[in-house]
């Protein structure tokens, strides 16, 4: 007898399960990277007296850096005096 060929549905499910496992691993890695970046940023902000991190910029790509006199987005270069 020859090799039994599995139905397309089972093969597709296995492929999707492998893809899901890879995505879950990538998500976990990115989540850990984000935590490390947040910790580093918190430390930098604590060490710098007159700088803080504000809300998201209108470009949606970065948080605003807030100083005594201005808001600044390092991604799109938006700047506003306050």
KEGUVO-270843 format. One record per residue (C-alpha): residue number from 0; residue in three letters; x, y, z. Coordinates in steps of 0.1 Angstrom, whole numbers, plus 5000, padded with zeros to 4 digits. Example, Ala and Ser with C-alpha at 12.3 -4.5 7.8 and 13.67 -1.06 7.14 Angstrom:
2
<site n="0" res="ALA" xx="5123" yy="4955" zz="5078"/>
<site n="1" res="SER" xx="5137" yy="4989" zz="5071"/>
This chain:
82
<site n="0" res="UNK" xx="5000" yy="5000" zz="5000"/>
<site n="1" res="UNK" xx="5011" yy="5035" zz="4993"/>
<site n="2" res="UNK" xx="5015" yy="5064" zz="5017"/>
<site n="3" res="UNK" xx="4982" yy="5078" zz="5030"/>
<site n="4" res="UNK" xx="4977" yy="5114" zz="5020"/>
<site n="5" res="UNK" xx="4960" yy="5135" zz="5047"/>
<site n="6" res="UNK" xx="4931" yy="5157" zz="5038"/>
<site n="7" res="UNK" xx="4940" yy="5193" zz="5029"/>
<site n="8" res="UNK" xx="4921" yy="5205" zz="5060"/>
<site n="9" res="UNK" xx="4944" yy="5186" zz="5085"/>
<site n="10" res="UNK" xx="4975" yy="5198" zz="5068"/>
<site n="11" res="UNK" xx="4962" yy="5234" zz="5068"/>
<site n="12" res="UNK" xx="4954" yy="5231" zz="5105"/>
<site n="13" res="UNK" xx="4989" yy="5219" zz="5113"/>
<site n="14" res="UNK" xx="5004" yy="5248" zz="5093"/>
<site n="15" res="UNK" xx="4982" yy="5273" zz="5111"/>
<site n="16" res="UNK" xx="4991" yy="5258" zz="5145"/>
<site n="17" res="UNK" xx="5028" yy="5262" zz="5137"/>
<site n="18" res="UNK" xx="5022" yy="5298" zz="5125"/>
<site n="19" res="UNK" xx="5002" yy="5305" zz="5157"/>
<site n="20" res="UNK" xx="5031" yy="5292" zz="5179"/>
<site n="21" res="UNK" xx="5056" yy="5313" zz="5160"/>
<site n="22" res="UNK" xx="5034" yy="5344" zz="5164"/>
<site n="23" res="UNK" xx="5029" yy="5337" zz="5201"/>
<site n="24" res="UNK" xx="5067" yy="5334" zz="5206"/>
<site n="25" res="UNK" xx="5073" yy="5366" zz="5186"/>
<site n="26" res="UNK" xx="5046" yy="5384" zz="5207"/>
<site n="27" res="UNK" xx="5063" yy="5373" zz="5239"/>
<site n="28" res="UNK" xx="5097" yy="5384" zz="5227"/>
<site n="29" res="UNK" xx="5083" yy="5419" zz="5216"/>
<site n="30" res="UNK" xx="5065" yy="5422" zz="5249"/>
<site n="31" res="UNK" xx="5097" yy="5416" zz="5269"/>
<site n="32" res="UNK" xx="5116" yy="5440" zz="5247"/>
<site n="33" res="UNK" xx="5089" yy="5467" zz="5253"/>
<site n="34" res="UNK" xx="5093" yy="5462" zz="5291"/>
<site n="35" res="UNK" xx="5130" yy="5466" zz="5289"/>
<site n="36" res="UNK" xx="5127" yy="5498" zz="5268"/>
<site n="37" res="UNK" xx="5101" yy="5512" zz="5292"/>
<site n="38" res="UNK" xx="5124" yy="5505" zz="5322"/>
<site n="39" res="UNK" xx="5153" yy="5522" zz="5305"/>
<site n="40" res="UNK" xx="5132" yy="5552" zz="5295"/>
<site n="41" res="UNK" xx="5119" yy="5555" zz="5331"/>
<site n="42" res="UNK" xx="5155" yy="5555" zz="5344"/>
<site n="43" res="UNK" xx="5166" yy="5582" zz="5319"/>
<site n="44" res="UNK" xx="5136" yy="5604" zz="5328"/>
<site n="45" res="UNK" xx="5143" yy="5600" zz="5365"/>
<site n="46" res="UNK" xx="5179" yy="5611" zz="5360"/>
<site n="47" res="UNK" xx="5169" yy="5641" zz="5339"/>
<site n="48" res="UNK" xx="5153" yy="5667" zz="5360"/>
<site n="49" res="UNK" xx="5133" yy="5688" zz="5336"/>
<site n="50" res="UNK" xx="5122" yy="5662" zz="5310"/>
<site n="51" res="UNK" xx="5092" yy="5639" zz="5311"/>
<site n="52" res="UNK" xx="5073" yy="5617" zz="5287"/>
<site n="53" res="UNK" xx="5038" yy="5628" zz="5277"/>
<site n="54" res="UNK" xx="5010" yy="5612" zz="5258"/>
<site n="55" res="UNK" xx="5011" yy="5600" zz="5222"/>
<site n="56" res="UNK" xx="5019" yy="5624" zz="5194"/>
<site n="57" res="UNK" xx="4994" yy="5630" zz="5167"/>
<site n="58" res="UNK" xx="5016" yy="5611" zz="5142"/>
<site n="59" res="UNK" xx="5009" yy="5580" zz="5163"/>
<site n="60" res="UNK" xx="5045" yy="5568" zz="5161"/>
<site n="61" res="UNK" xx="5059" yy="5581" zz="5194"/>
<site n="62" res="UNK" xx="5052" yy="5596" zz="5228"/>
<site n="63" res="UNK" xx="5059" yy="5633" zz="5233"/>
<site n="64" res="UNK" xx="5089" yy="5645" zz="5252"/>
<site n="65" res="UNK" xx="5079" yy="5673" zz="5276"/>
<site n="66" res="UNK" xx="5102" yy="5699" zz="5289"/>
<site n="67" res="UNK" xx="5094" yy="5730" zz="5309"/>
<site n="68" res="UNK" xx="5088" yy="5750" zz="5277"/>
<site n="69" res="UNK" xx="5079" yy="5726" zz="5249"/>
<site n="70" res="UNK" xx="5065" yy="5694" zz="5236"/>
<site n="71" res="UNK" xx="5086" yy="5675" zz="5211"/>
<site n="72" res="UNK" xx="5080" yy="5643" zz="5190"/>
<site n="73" res="UNK" xx="5113" yy="5626" zz="5182"/>
<site n="74" res="UNK" xx="5097" yy="5607" zz="5153"/>
<site n="75" res="UNK" xx="5080" yy="5634" zz="5132"/>
<site n="76" res="UNK" xx="5098" yy="5664" zz="5147"/>
<site n="77" res="UNK" xx="5065" yy="5680" zz="5159"/>
<site n="78" res="UNK" xx="5073" yy="5708" zz="5183"/>
<site n="79" res="UNK" xx="5051" yy="5731" zz="5203"/>
<site n="80" res="UNK" xx="5060" yy="5757" zz="5228"/>
<site n="81" res="UNK" xx="5039" yy="5757" zz="5260"/>
